[in-house]
């Protein structure tokens, strides 16, 4: 199974497309694709990723209208996908629960192809060194050996991927670091460059807006087990709010 959605938040986003391949024990396959009206706008930046716009699903059924058909197709089946344990299956379960359809996906077994991939093809420094430089990393976890290997890997990546930019700005845009307001990823920047929460009940909401409504939330975070730098970031924002 694979799901396209309005976003990545399991609790608030909705399915816009669901594709299923049902493989029977004799090897026969049944394929079904559903376009779904999510009853909420699809953000333009998400449409750029999967190509599905509001107009594409305006006349499509809602998930409530297809829930029974989907449930019948997966009844008695185990479920698989790519990163499905973390996204597709939780998203599908949330949609069933939201429309009040009584189905427990925990009765199924799950096969996540990404988990197999990551288990068999490690994504550690030694694996990257072997892949890009065709060398075995000796003395791994020695800081000097690791940093020397990392520098060689970067040079090999620049040589291998000719479409990579040759500036630090272009290379740094690939990672997550510049998207985090803190280092732990608890506070991130939205498209407008504003700090938003990346966890908890206020996930996706602007920090300043939350602190303006819920002043106790700042105190809760300051008293909680959050990294010191995260507390530094929220303190700066809290003081900025008080200056207004």
KOLRODO-993178 format. One record per residue (C-alpha): residue number from 0; residue in three letters; x, y, z. Coordinates in Angstrom, 1 decimal, always signed. Example, Ala and Ser with C-alpha at 12.3 -4.5 7.8 and 13.67 -1.06 7.14 Angstrom:
% residues 2
(pt 0 ALA (+12.3 -4.5 +7.8))
(pt 1 SER (+13.7 -1.1 +7.1))
% end
This chain:
% residues 244
(pt 0 UNK (+0.0 +0.0 +0.0))
(pt 1 UNK (+1.0 +3.6 -0.5))
(pt 2 UNK (-0.7 +6.8 +0.5))
(pt 3 UNK (-0.4 +10.4 -0.7))
(pt 4 UNK (-1.8 +13.0 +1.7))
(pt 5 UNK (-2.3 +16.6 +2.5))
(pt 6 UNK (+0.9 +16.5 +4.7))
(pt 7 UNK (+2.8 +14.3 +7.1))
(pt 8 UNK (+1.0 +14.9 +10.3))
(pt 9 UNK (-0.9 +11.7 +11.1))
(pt 10 UNK (-3.3 +13.5 +13.4))
(pt 11 UNK (-4.4 +16.4 +11.3))
(pt 12 UNK (-3.6 +15.6 +7.6))
(pt 13 UNK (-5.8 +13.5 +5.3))
(pt 14 UNK (-5.5 +10.9 +2.5))
(pt 15 UNK (-5.8 +12.2 -1.0))
(pt 16 UNK (-4.7 +9.0 -2.8))
(pt 17 UNK (-4.5 +5.4 -1.7))
(pt 18 UNK (-3.1 +2.6 -3.9))
(pt 19 UNK (-3.3 -1.1 -3.0))
(pt 20 UNK (-1.9 -4.2 -4.6))
(pt 21 UNK (-3.5 -7.3 -3.1))
(pt 22 UNK (-1.3 -10.3 -3.7))
(pt 23 UNK (-3.1 -13.6 -3.2))
(pt 24 UNK (-1.5 -16.8 -2.0))
(pt 25 UNK (-1.5 -18.1 -5.6))
(pt 26 UNK (+0.4 -15.0 -6.8))
(pt 27 UNK (-2.5 -13.3 -8.5))
(pt 28 UNK (-2.6 -9.6 -8.0))
(pt 29 UNK (-5.5 -7.2 -7.6))
(pt 30 UNK (-4.7 -3.5 -8.0))
(pt 31 UNK (-6.9 -0.6 -6.8))
(pt 32 UNK (-6.3 +3.1 -6.6))
(pt 33 UNK (-8.6 +5.5 -4.8))
(pt 34 UNK (-8.6 +9.3 -5.2))
(pt 35 UNK (-10.0 +10.8 -2.0))
(pt 36 UNK (-11.5 +14.2 -1.2))
(pt 37 UNK (-9.8 +15.1 +2.1))
(pt 38 UNK (-12.3 +17.8 +2.9))
(pt 39 UNK (-9.5 +20.2 +3.5))
(pt 40 UNK (-7.2 +22.2 +1.2))
(pt 41 UNK (-4.0 +20.6 -0.2))
(pt 42 UNK (-1.1 +23.0 +0.5))
(pt 43 UNK (+0.6 +24.1 -2.7))
(pt 44 UNK (+4.0 +22.9 -1.6))
(pt 45 UNK (+2.5 +19.4 -1.1))
(pt 46 UNK (+0.8 +19.5 -4.5))
(pt 47 UNK (+4.3 +20.1 -6.0))
(pt 48 UNK (+5.4 +16.8 -4.5))
(pt 49 UNK (+2.7 +14.4 -5.5))
(pt 50 UNK (+1.0 +16.4 -8.3))
(pt 51 UNK (-2.5 +16.2 -6.8))
(pt 52 UNK (-4.4 +19.5 -6.5))
(pt 53 UNK (-7.7 +20.5 -4.9))
(pt 54 UNK (-9.4 +20.5 -8.3))
(pt 55 UNK (-8.2 +16.9 -9.0))
(pt 56 UNK (-10.1 +15.5 -6.0))
(pt 57 UNK (-13.0 +17.9 -5.8))
(pt 58 UNK (-15.4 +15.3 -7.2))
(pt 59 UNK (-13.8 +12.3 -5.5))
(pt 60 UNK (-15.5 +10.4 -2.6))
(pt 61 UNK (-14.5 +11.2 +0.9))
(pt 62 UNK (-12.8 +8.5 +2.9))
(pt 63 UNK (-16.0 +7.8 +4.8))
(pt 64 UNK (-17.6 +6.8 +1.5))
(pt 65 UNK (-14.9 +4.3 +0.6))
(pt 66 UNK (-14.0 +3.0 +4.1))
(pt 67 UNK (-16.1 -0.1 +3.8))
(pt 68 UNK (-14.7 -1.0 +0.3))
(pt 69 UNK (-11.1 -0.5 +1.5))
(pt 70 UNK (-11.7 -2.5 +4.7))
(pt 71 UNK (-13.2 -5.4 +2.6))
(pt 72 UNK (-10.2 -5.4 +0.3))
(pt 73 UNK (-7.6 -5.6 +3.1))
(pt 74 UNK (-9.7 -7.9 +5.4))
(pt 75 UNK (-7.5 -10.9 +6.5))
(pt 76 UNK (-4.5 -9.5 +4.8))
(pt 77 UNK (-1.1 -8.5 +6.1))
(pt 78 UNK (+0.1 -5.0 +5.1))
(pt 79 UNK (+3.3 -3.8 +3.6))
(pt 80 UNK (+4.8 -0.6 +2.2))
(pt 81 UNK (+7.8 +1.6 +2.2))
(pt 82 UNK (+8.1 +3.5 +5.5))
(pt 83 UNK (+4.6 +2.1 +6.1))
(pt 84 UNK (+5.1 +1.4 +9.8))
(pt 85 UNK (+5.7 +5.0 +10.5))
(pt 86 UNK (+3.4 +6.7 +8.0))
(pt 87 UNK (+1.0 +4.8 +5.7))
(pt 88 UNK (-0.5 +2.3 +8.2))
(pt 89 UNK (-0.9 +4.9 +11.0))
(pt 90 UNK (-2.5 +7.3 +8.5))
(pt 91 UNK (-4.9 +4.6 +7.3))
(pt 92 UNK (-5.8 +3.6 +10.9))
(pt 93 UNK (-6.4 +7.3 +11.8))
(pt 94 UNK (-8.8 +7.7 +8.8))
(pt 95 UNK (-10.8 +4.6 +9.8))
(pt 96 UNK (-11.0 +5.9 +13.4))
(pt 97 UNK (-12.0 +9.4 +12.3))
(pt 98 UNK (-15.0 +8.1 +10.4))
(pt 99 UNK (-16.0 +5.7 +13.1))
(pt 100 UNK (-15.3 +2.5 +11.0))
(pt 101 UNK (-14.7 -0.4 +13.3))
(pt 102 UNK (-11.5 -2.1 +12.1))
(pt 103 UNK (-8.3 -2.9 +14.1))
(pt 104 UNK (-5.3 -2.9 +11.9))
(pt 105 UNK (-3.3 -4.3 +14.8))
(pt 106 UNK (-4.8 -7.7 +13.9))
(pt 107 UNK (-2.6 -7.6 +10.8))
(pt 108 UNK (+1.1 -8.2 +10.4))
(pt 109 UNK (+3.2 -5.4 +8.9))
(pt 110 UNK (+6.1 -5.6 +6.4))
(pt 111 UNK (+8.1 -2.4 +6.0))
(pt 112 UNK (+10.4 -2.6 +3.0))
(pt 113 UNK (+12.3 +0.5 +4.2))
(pt 114 UNK (+13.1 -1.3 +7.5))
(pt 115 UNK (+14.5 -4.3 +5.5))
(pt 116 UNK (+16.5 -1.9 +3.3))
(pt 117 UNK (+18.0 -0.1 +6.3))
(pt 118 UNK (+18.8 -3.4 +8.1))
(pt 119 UNK (+20.5 -5.0 +5.1))
(pt 120 UNK (+22.2 -1.9 +3.8))
(pt 121 UNK (+23.5 +0.1 +6.8))
(pt 122 UNK (+23.4 +3.8 +6.6))
(pt 123 UNK (+26.5 +4.4 +8.8))
(pt 124 UNK (+29.8 +6.1 +8.1))
(pt 125 UNK (+31.6 +2.8 +7.3))
(pt 126 UNK (+28.9 +1.9 +4.7))
(pt 127 UNK (+29.1 +5.3 +3.1))
(pt 128 UNK (+32.9 +5.1 +3.0))
(pt 129 UNK (+32.7 +1.8 +1.3))
(pt 130 UNK (+30.1 +2.9 -1.2))
(pt 131 UNK (+31.6 +6.2 -2.2))
(pt 132 UNK (+35.3 +5.6 -1.7))
(pt 133 UNK (+35.4 +1.8 -2.1))
(pt 134 UNK (+37.5 +1.6 +1.1))
(pt 135 UNK (+37.1 -0.1 +4.4))
(pt 136 UNK (+37.0 +2.2 +7.4))
(pt 137 UNK (+39.7 +1.0 +9.8))
(pt 138 UNK (+39.8 +2.4 +13.3))
(pt 139 UNK (+36.1 +3.4 +13.1))
(pt 140 UNK (+34.9 +5.6 +15.9))
(pt 141 UNK (+38.3 +7.1 +16.3))
(pt 142 UNK (+37.4 +10.8 +15.8))
(pt 143 UNK (+40.3 +11.5 +13.5))
(pt 144 UNK (+39.7 +8.5 +11.3))
(pt 145 UNK (+36.0 +9.3 +11.1))
(pt 146 UNK (+36.4 +12.9 +10.1))
(pt 147 UNK (+39.0 +12.1 +7.5))
(pt 148 UNK (+36.6 +9.5 +6.0))
(pt 149 UNK (+33.8 +12.0 +6.1))
(pt 150 UNK (+35.9 +14.6 +4.1))
(pt 151 UNK (+36.8 +12.0 +1.5))
(pt 152 UNK (+33.1 +11.0 +1.2))
(pt 153 UNK (+32.1 +14.6 +0.6))
(pt 154 UNK (+34.6 +15.0 -2.2))
(pt 155 UNK (+33.5 +11.7 -3.8))
(pt 156 UNK (+29.8 +12.8 -3.6))
(pt 157 UNK (+30.7 +16.1 -5.4))
(pt 158 UNK (+32.4 +14.1 -8.1))
(pt 159 UNK (+29.7 +11.5 -8.4))
(pt 160 UNK (+26.6 +13.8 -8.3))
(pt 161 UNK (+27.2 +16.4 -10.9))
(pt 162 UNK (+23.8 +18.1 -10.2))
(pt 163 UNK (+24.9 +19.0 -6.7))
(pt 164 UNK (+25.5 +22.7 -6.2))
(pt 165 UNK (+29.1 +23.6 -5.5))
(pt 166 UNK (+28.4 +26.1 -2.8))
(pt 167 UNK (+28.0 +25.6 +1.0))
(pt 168 UNK (+24.6 +27.2 +0.7))
(pt 169 UNK (+23.3 +24.7 -1.8))
(pt 170 UNK (+24.8 +21.7 +0.0))
(pt 171 UNK (+23.5 +22.8 +3.4))
(pt 172 UNK (+20.0 +23.2 +2.0))
(pt 173 UNK (+19.8 +19.4 +1.5))
(pt 174 UNK (+20.0 +18.6 +5.2))
(pt 175 UNK (+17.7 +19.4 +8.1))
(pt 176 UNK (+20.0 +21.6 +10.2))
(pt 177 UNK (+18.9 +24.9 +8.7))
(pt 178 UNK (+15.3 +24.0 +9.1))
(pt 179 UNK (+15.6 +23.7 +12.8))
(pt 180 UNK (+15.4 +26.7 +15.1))
(pt 181 UNK (+17.1 +24.6 +17.8))
(pt 182 UNK (+19.5 +21.7 +17.3))
(pt 183 UNK (+17.1 +19.1 +18.7))
(pt 184 UNK (+14.4 +19.7 +16.1))
(pt 185 UNK (+11.8 +20.6 +18.7))
(pt 186 UNK (+11.4 +24.1 +17.1))
(pt 187 UNK (+11.5 +24.4 +13.3))
(pt 188 UNK (+10.9 +27.1 +10.7))
(pt 189 UNK (+7.8 +27.2 +8.6))
(pt 190 UNK (+7.7 +28.3 +5.0))
(pt 191 UNK (+7.6 +32.0 +6.2))
(pt 192 UNK (+10.7 +31.5 +8.4))
(pt 193 UNK (+8.6 +31.6 +11.6))
(pt 194 UNK (+9.4 +29.3 +14.5))
(pt 195 UNK (+6.8 +26.6 +15.0))
(pt 196 UNK (+6.5 +23.7 +17.4))
(pt 197 UNK (+7.6 +20.3 +16.0))
(pt 198 UNK (+6.2 +18.1 +18.7))
(pt 199 UNK (+3.2 +17.7 +21.1))
(pt 200 UNK (-0.3 +19.1 +21.1))
(pt 201 UNK (+0.8 +22.4 +19.5))
(pt 202 UNK (+2.8 +20.8 +16.6))
(pt 203 UNK (+2.7 +23.0 +13.5))
(pt 204 UNK (+1.6 +26.1 +15.5))
(pt 205 UNK (+3.7 +29.2 +15.8))
(pt 206 UNK (+5.6 +29.4 +19.1))
(pt 207 UNK (+4.7 +33.1 +19.6))
(pt 208 UNK (+1.0 +32.4 +19.1))
(pt 209 UNK (+1.1 +29.5 +21.6))
(pt 210 UNK (+2.9 +31.5 +24.2))
(pt 211 UNK (+0.5 +34.4 +23.7))
(pt 212 UNK (-2.4 +32.1 +24.5))
(pt 213 UNK (-0.8 +29.6 +26.9))
(pt 214 UNK (+1.8 +31.4 +28.9))
(pt 215 UNK (+2.1 +28.4 +31.2))
(pt 216 UNK (+3.4 +26.3 +28.3))
(pt 217 UNK (+6.7 +28.3 +28.4))
(pt 218 UNK (+7.1 +27.5 +32.1))
(pt 219 UNK (+6.3 +23.9 +31.5))
(pt 220 UNK (+9.0 +23.6 +28.8))
(pt 221 UNK (+11.5 +25.5 +31.0))
(pt 222 UNK (+10.9 +23.1 +33.9))
(pt 223 UNK (+10.9 +20.1 +31.6))
(pt 224 UNK (+13.6 +17.8 +30.3))
(pt 225 UNK (+14.4 +19.8 +27.2))
(pt 226 UNK (+17.9 +20.5 +25.9))
(pt 227 UNK (+19.4 +23.7 +27.1))
(pt 228 UNK (+19.7 +25.2 +23.7))
(pt 229 UNK (+16.0 +24.6 +23.0))
(pt 230 UNK (+15.2 +26.5 +26.2))
(pt 231 UNK (+17.5 +29.3 +25.0))
(pt 232 UNK (+15.5 +29.5 +21.8))
(pt 233 UNK (+12.1 +29.6 +23.5))
(pt 234 UNK (+13.3 +32.1 +26.0))
(pt 235 UNK (+14.4 +34.5 +23.2))
(pt 236 UNK (+10.9 +34.1 +21.7))
(pt 237 UNK (+9.2 +34.6 +25.0))
(pt 238 UNK (+11.1 +37.7 +25.7))
(pt 239 UNK (+10.3 +39.0 +22.2))
(pt 240 UNK (+6.6 +38.4 +22.9))
(pt 241 UNK (+6.8 +40.4 +26.2))
(pt 242 UNK (+8.4 +43.3 +24.4))
(pt 243 UNK (+5.4 +43.7 +22.2))
% end
